[in-house]
Amino acid sequence: MSKEEFKKQKYIKLFIDYINQKNYSVHTLDSYINDLYYFYEFVNIDLINATESDIRNYLEELNKNKEKSSSVRRKISTFKSFYKFLYTNNYMDKKDYPLTKIVYPKAEKRLPKFIYYNDLLEIIHESSLDKDSTRDKLIIEMLYATGVRVSELINIKLSDIDFDNKRIVVCGKGNKERIVYYGDYASEALYEYLETHPKRNHNYLFMNSRGGKITDRGIRYIIDNIMKRLSVKTHVTPHVLRHTFATDMLNNGCDIRVVQELLGHSSLRTTEIYTHVTNEQLKKVYYSCFPRRDKDE
């Protein structure tokens, strides 16, 4: 069965409709679909009939193929979401939930990637040379200034922006609203963009080349094109700019709970990973600068 045919199956279609209401990015939705589709290809039965044994066998197969721990954890999370959706909507009996005894593999310790301020300035300068320079520059400025996810960025409407107080109401995961702020540089880029893009047939801030609402893939494409022209070693994505925002805020003394609120994290534990980044940076600076680091031979 092709992936397109799989997506038309009754319970898969219902689940996709449910996920679409959650305001997740296209990338996240694709991940859900892929995880379920490859599991379906392995078990070759309607997924509502899959058992704990089926899932264990699939996870063992992934382990044999040396699948990354982070990938396996994401797949388990997808399965949990899918089967929880089925039993909470009475499509299956809760006693048949197949993941009760399934545990996540140990997470790999991986620090979030970020870029240094000089690299950011280089990216901003390069974006101002693009064909649609005011839009592309604003995309970079806003991703860094606010720390929003790309799915949140593309859904910002003009009516969400408080221009006088430089703040924006964004709709995050689970349709939870929060307020983010931006500074003078982003504000200047915002006004320049609006002056050069006065006509629009919708209320969304960012437009594509045809005047429609831009997609998250469109944002990634723009950033990829900018990075191809630069010598920055880090693979920069919208999420790397979000990581950079959080890292810089903590490095400059911002309280971690404020960063948690600005990022829209439901758990402080998620935000705490950025303290590891800042600690690692402190360690590097210490060992590169401290004169009594090593004993003389």
One Martini backbone bead per residue (centre of mass of N, CA, C, O) as a GRO file, in nm:
protein
  297
    1MET     BB    1   0.096   0.036   0.022
    2SER     BB    2   0.065   0.351  -0.002
    3LYS     BB    3   0.080   0.643   0.166
    4GLU     BB    4  -0.179   0.769   0.049
    5GLU     BB    5  -0.360   0.525   0.116
    6PHE     BB    6  -0.303   0.516   0.420
    7LYS     BB    7  -0.427   0.809   0.482
    8LYS     BB    8  -0.733   0.689   0.411
    9GLN     BB    9  -0.765   0.553   0.650
   10LYS     BB   10  -0.979   0.591   0.892
   11TYR     BB   11  -0.787   0.632   1.154
   12ILE     BB   12  -0.574   0.803   1.016
   13LYS     BB   13  -0.754   1.035   0.922
   14LEU     BB   14  -0.855   1.113   1.204
   15PHE     BB   15  -0.572   1.174   1.320
   16ILE     BB   16  -0.490   1.395   1.121
   17ASP     BB   17  -0.720   1.587   1.192
   18TYR     BB   18  -0.636   1.616   1.488
   19ILE     BB   19  -0.346   1.728   1.440
   20ASN     BB   20  -0.430   1.980   1.270
   21GLN     BB   21  -0.560   2.120   1.536
   22LYS     BB   22  -0.263   2.161   1.692
   23ASN     BB   23  -0.054   2.344   1.527
   24TYR     BB   24   0.142   2.190   1.367
   25SER     BB   25   0.378   2.118   1.170
   26VAL     BB   26   0.451   1.967   0.878
   27HIS     BB   27   0.691   1.809   0.988
   28THR     BB   28   0.537   1.672   1.223
   29LEU     BB   29   0.319   1.536   1.054
   30ASP     BB   30   0.512   1.365   0.880
   31SER     BB   31   0.627   1.204   1.117
   32TYR     BB   32   0.372   1.062   1.202
   33ILE     BB   33   0.309   0.923   0.933
   34ASN     BB   34   0.576   0.769   0.897
   35ASP     BB   35   0.571   0.605   1.158
   36LEU     BB   36   0.302   0.456   1.092
   37TYR     BB   37   0.370   0.343   0.810
   38TYR     BB   38   0.624   0.167   0.886
   39PHE     BB   39   0.468  -0.004   1.085
   40TYR     BB   40   0.261  -0.112   0.887
   41GLU     BB   41   0.466  -0.253   0.698
   42PHE     BB   42   0.556  -0.454   0.919
   43VAL     BB   43   0.264  -0.579   1.013
   44ASN     BB   44   0.023  -0.577   0.799
   45ILE     BB   45  -0.205  -0.415   0.964
   46ASP     BB   46  -0.437  -0.280   1.125
   47LEU     BB   47  -0.348  -0.067   1.382
   48ILE     BB   48  -0.589  -0.131   1.577
   49ASN     BB   49  -0.468  -0.449   1.594
   50ALA     BB   50  -0.226  -0.393   1.743
   51THR     BB   51   0.026  -0.510   1.956
   52GLU     BB   52   0.268  -0.530   2.182
   53SER     BB   53   0.429  -0.738   2.019
   54ASP     BB   54   0.450  -0.574   1.760
   55ILE     BB   55   0.608  -0.337   1.882
   56ARG     BB   56   0.848  -0.496   1.991
   57ASN     BB   57   0.939  -0.612   1.718
   58TYR     BB   58   0.990  -0.338   1.588
   59LEU     BB   59   1.200  -0.231   1.793
   60GLU     BB   60   1.402  -0.461   1.743
   61GLU     BB   61   1.449  -0.392   1.446
   62LEU     BB   62   1.562  -0.110   1.496
   63ASN     BB   63   1.799  -0.206   1.669
   64LYS     BB   64   1.936  -0.381   1.451
   65ASN     BB   65   1.952  -0.107   1.260
   66LYS     BB   66   2.061   0.127   1.442
   67GLU     BB   67   1.869   0.315   1.562
   68LYS     BB   68   1.817   0.595   1.698
   69SER     BB   69   1.708   0.687   1.999
   70SER     BB   70   1.549   0.943   1.910
   71SER     BB   71   1.378   0.793   1.695
   72VAL     BB   72   1.245   0.583   1.881
   73ARG     BB   73   1.113   0.786   2.074
   74ARG     BB   74   0.934   0.919   1.859
   75LYS     BB   75   0.775   0.667   1.779
   76ILE     BB   76   0.652   0.609   2.054
   77SER     BB   77   0.509   0.879   2.076
   78THR     BB   78   0.327   0.835   1.832
   79PHE     BB   79   0.184   0.581   1.933
   80LYS     BB   80   0.067   0.704   2.189
   81SER     BB   81  -0.103   0.919   2.047
   82PHE     BB   82  -0.271   0.732   1.867
   83TYR     BB   83  -0.392   0.536   2.093
   84LYS     BB   84  -0.510   0.756   2.268
   85PHE     BB   85  -0.702   0.863   2.057
   86LEU     BB   86  -0.867   0.600   2.025
   87TYR     BB   87  -0.966   0.564   2.330
   88THR     BB   88  -1.080   0.860   2.385
   89ASN     BB   89  -1.284   0.804   2.116
   90ASN     BB   90  -1.390   0.499   2.116
   91TYR     BB   91  -1.226   0.302   1.900
   92MET     BB   92  -1.108   0.173   2.164
   93ASP     BB   93  -1.008  -0.014   2.417
   94LYS     BB   94  -0.809   0.051   2.684
   95LYS     BB   95  -0.712  -0.251   2.731
   96ASP     BB   96  -0.576  -0.243   2.422
   97TYR     BB   97  -0.344  -0.084   2.493
   98PRO     BB   98  -0.001  -0.141   2.362
   99LEU     BB   99   0.192   0.069   2.574
  100THR     BB  100   0.209   0.015   2.883
  101LYS     BB  101   0.513  -0.151   2.870
  102ILE     BB  102   0.645   0.072   2.709
  103VAL     BB  103   0.974   0.198   2.682
  104TYR     BB  104   1.209   0.424   2.674
  105PRO     BB  105   1.493   0.492   2.565
  106LYS     BB  106   1.776   0.619   2.624
  107ALA     BB  107   1.888   0.926   2.609
  108GLU     BB  108   2.068   1.128   2.430
  109LYS     BB  109   2.335   1.345   2.478
  110ARG     BB  110   2.214   1.654   2.332
  111LEU     BB  111   2.303   1.953   2.235
  112PRO     BB  112   2.206   2.240   2.133
  113LYS     BB  113   2.222   2.432   1.866
  114PHE     BB  114   2.431   2.721   1.793
  115ILE     BB  115   2.509   3.066   1.745
  116TYR     BB  116   2.696   3.330   1.696
  117TYR     BB  117   2.665   3.665   1.670
  118ASN     BB  118   2.843   3.705   1.416
  119ASP     BB  119   2.684   3.499   1.247
  120LEU     BB  120   2.414   3.640   1.262
  121LEU     BB  121   2.502   3.903   1.120
  122GLU     BB  122   2.575   3.760   0.855
  123ILE     BB  123   2.290   3.655   0.793
  124ILE     BB  124   2.143   3.926   0.791
  125HIS     BB  125   2.309   4.053   0.566
  126GLU     BB  126   2.247   3.834   0.348
  127SER     BB  127   1.935   3.869   0.350
  128SER     BB  128   1.954   4.174   0.230
  129LEU     BB  129   2.034   4.039  -0.073
  130ASP     BB  130   1.777   3.946  -0.147
  131LYS     BB  131   1.508   3.975  -0.339
  132ASP     BB  132   1.338   3.955  -0.055
  133SER     BB  133   1.484   4.128   0.179
  134THR     BB  134   1.275   4.225   0.396
  135ARG     BB  135   1.158   3.947   0.456
  136ASP     BB  136   1.417   3.776   0.520
  137LYS     BB  137   1.520   3.956   0.745
  138LEU     BB  138   1.268   3.929   0.930
  139ILE     BB  139   1.282   3.629   0.977
  140ILE     BB  140   1.550   3.632   1.132
  141GLU     BB  141   1.481   3.845   1.345
  142MET     BB  142   1.227   3.697   1.465
  143LEU     BB  143   1.348   3.425   1.544
  144TYR     BB  144   1.557   3.555   1.740
  145ALA     BB  145   1.385   3.767   1.912
  146THR     BB  146   1.151   3.538   2.006
  147GLY     BB  147   1.182   3.208   1.974
  148VAL     BB  148   1.012   3.087   1.768
  149ARG     BB  149   0.850   2.878   1.592
  150VAL     BB  150   0.786   2.819   1.268
  151SER     BB  151   0.479   2.759   1.309
  152GLU     BB  152   0.435   3.037   1.451
  153LEU     BB  153   0.540   3.239   1.244
  154ILE     BB  154   0.338   3.171   0.998
  155ASN     BB  155   0.077   3.252   1.206
  156ILE     BB  156   0.120   3.542   1.204
  157LYS     BB  157  -0.068   3.823   1.257
  158LEU     BB  158  -0.125   4.152   1.243
  159SER     BB  159  -0.333   4.134   1.493
  160ASP     BB  160  -0.096   4.015   1.695
  161ILE     BB  161   0.038   4.301   1.685
  162ASP     BB  162   0.214   4.521   1.910
  163PHE     BB  163   0.376   4.792   1.804
  164ASP     BB  164   0.421   4.975   2.059
  165ASN     BB  165   0.525   4.710   2.253
  166LYS     BB  166   0.664   4.481   2.105
  167ARG     BB  167   0.432   4.246   2.063
  168ILE     BB  168   0.322   3.891   2.050
  169VAL     BB  169   0.069   3.671   1.965
  170VAL     BB  170   0.103   3.323   2.005
  171CYS     BB  171   0.047   2.994   1.863
  172GLY     BB  172   0.100   2.695   1.996
  173LYS     BB  173   0.103   2.418   2.131
  174GLY     BB  174  -0.221   2.329   2.168
  175ASN     BB  175  -0.322   2.630   2.131
  176LYS     BB  176  -0.123   2.805   2.298
  177GLU     BB  177  -0.097   3.112   2.435
  178ARG     BB  178   0.152   3.379   2.389
  179ILE     BB  179   0.403   3.615   2.476
  180VAL     BB  180   0.617   3.808   2.269
  181TYR     BB  181   0.927   3.972   2.195
  182TYR     BB  182   1.078   4.275   2.050
  183GLY     BB  183   1.307   4.481   1.904
  184ASP     BB  184   1.440   4.735   1.720
  185TYR     BB  185   1.546   4.570   1.480
  186ALA     BB  186   1.281   4.419   1.421
  187SER     BB  187   1.103   4.672   1.397
  188GLU     BB  188   1.245   4.794   1.152
  189ALA     BB  189   1.204   4.544   0.967
  190LEU     BB  190   0.895   4.548   0.980
  191TYR     BB  191   0.842   4.827   0.850
  192GLU     BB  192   0.994   4.771   0.587
  193TYR     BB  193   0.818   4.535   0.497
  194LEU     BB  194   0.536   4.679   0.497
  195GLU     BB  195   0.618   4.897   0.285
  196THR     BB  196   0.688   4.663   0.055
  197HIS     BB  197   0.396   4.500   0.161
  198PRO     BB  198   0.084   4.629   0.131
  199LYS     BB  199  -0.030   4.385  -0.030
  200ARG     BB  200  -0.312   4.171   0.069
  201ASN     BB  201  -0.539   3.866   0.107
  202HIS     BB  202  -0.442   3.868   0.413
  203ASN     BB  203  -0.334   3.855   0.775
  204TYR     BB  204  -0.058   3.762   0.728
  205LEU     BB  205   0.265   3.849   0.754
  206PHE     BB  206   0.377   3.619   0.571
  207MET     BB  207   0.487   3.595   0.232
  208ASN     BB  208   0.495   3.483  -0.068
  209SER     BB  209   0.561   3.534  -0.406
  210ARG     BB  210   0.222   3.518  -0.451
  211GLY     BB  211   0.082   3.635  -0.165
  212GLY     BB  212   0.075   3.412   0.020
  213LYS     BB  213   0.110   3.199   0.260
  214ILE     BB  214   0.363   3.091   0.426
  215THR     BB  215   0.573   2.822   0.482
  216ASP     BB  216   0.793   2.626   0.649
  217ARG     BB  217   0.943   2.542   0.391
  218GLY     BB  218   0.995   2.828   0.292
  219ILE     BB  219   1.175   2.911   0.527
  220ARG     BB  220   1.392   2.690   0.491
  221TYR     BB  221   1.470   2.768   0.204
  222ILE     BB  222   1.574   3.050   0.266
  223ILE     BB  223   1.795   2.967   0.470
  224ASP     BB  224   1.950   2.773   0.290
  225ASN     BB  225   2.028   2.987   0.075
  226ILE     BB  226   2.191   3.164   0.262
  227MET     BB  227   2.398   2.942   0.369
  228LYS     BB  228   2.532   2.876   0.089
  229ARG     BB  229   2.686   3.176   0.100
  230LEU     BB  230   2.827   3.072   0.357
  231SER     BB  231   3.078   2.981   0.631
  232VAL     BB  232   2.898   2.855   0.825
  233LYS     BB  233   2.911   2.552   0.997
  234THR     BB  234   2.643   2.553   1.097
  235HIS     BB  235   2.332   2.411   1.077
  236VAL     BB  236   2.082   2.625   0.980
  237THR     BB  237   1.777   2.673   1.148
  238PRO     BB  238   1.504   2.777   1.302
  239HIS     BB  239   1.583   2.618   1.568
  240VAL     BB  240   1.864   2.742   1.604
  241LEU     BB  241   1.755   3.028   1.659
  242ARG     BB  242   1.604   2.944   1.912
  243HIS     BB  243   1.850   2.843   2.066
  244THR     BB  244   2.004   3.113   2.055
  245PHE     BB  245   1.807   3.278   2.216
  246ALA     BB  246   1.819   3.112   2.480
  247THR     BB  247   2.127   3.124   2.524
  248ASP     BB  248   2.156   3.436   2.530
  249MET     BB  249   1.965   3.492   2.764
  250LEU     BB  250   2.126   3.327   2.977
  251ASN     BB  251   2.407   3.465   2.932
  252ASN     BB  252   2.249   3.755   3.019
  253GLY     BB  253   2.068   3.668   3.295
  254CYS     BB  254   1.818   3.514   3.250
  255ASP     BB  255   1.559   3.368   3.369
  256ILE     BB  256   1.453   3.047   3.318
  257ARG     BB  257   1.139   3.102   3.349
  258VAL     BB  258   1.126   3.314   3.128
  259VAL     BB  259   1.226   3.136   2.899
  260GLN     BB  260   1.004   2.929   2.920
  261GLU     BB  261   0.774   3.126   2.851
  262LEU     BB  262   0.883   3.227   2.572
  263LEU     BB  263   0.899   2.924   2.447
  264GLY     BB  264   0.655   2.733   2.556
  265HIS     BB  265   0.719   2.553   2.797
  266SER     BB  266   0.577   2.316   3.012
  267SER     BB  267   0.874   2.238   3.097
  268LEU     BB  268   1.166   2.307   3.265
  269ARG     BB  269   1.340   2.070   3.162
  270THR     BB  270   1.357   2.165   2.868
  271THR     BB  271   1.513   2.435   2.935
  272GLU     BB  272   1.770   2.320   3.093
  273ILE     BB  273   1.950   2.246   2.847
  274TYR     BB  274   2.068   2.543   2.818
  275THR     BB  275   2.254   2.530   3.067
  276HIS     BB  276   2.453   2.332   2.938
  277VAL     BB  277   2.549   2.518   2.719
  278THR     BB  278   2.655   2.747   2.903
  279ASN     BB  279   2.849   2.565   3.065
  280GLU     BB  280   3.022   2.476   2.825
  281GLN     BB  281   3.114   2.760   2.751
  282LEU     BB  282   3.251   2.829   3.018
  283LYS     BB  283   3.455   2.599   3.005
  284LYS     BB  284   3.600   2.688   2.745
  285VAL     BB  285   3.688   2.966   2.844
  286TYR     BB  286   3.846   2.875   3.087
  287TYR     BB  287   4.053   2.681   2.933
  288SER     BB  288   4.154   2.922   2.737
  289CYS     BB  289   4.229   3.149   2.985
  290PHE     BB  290   4.350   2.998   3.215
  291PRO     BB  291   4.681   3.000   3.336
  292ARG     BB  292   4.630   2.739   3.561
  293ARG     BB  293   4.544   2.473   3.411
  294ASP     BB  294   4.844   2.377   3.367
  295LYS     BB  295   5.111   2.203   3.434
  296ASP     BB  296   5.429   2.212   3.428
  297GLU     BB  297   5.681   1.997   3.310
   0.00000   0.00000   0.00000
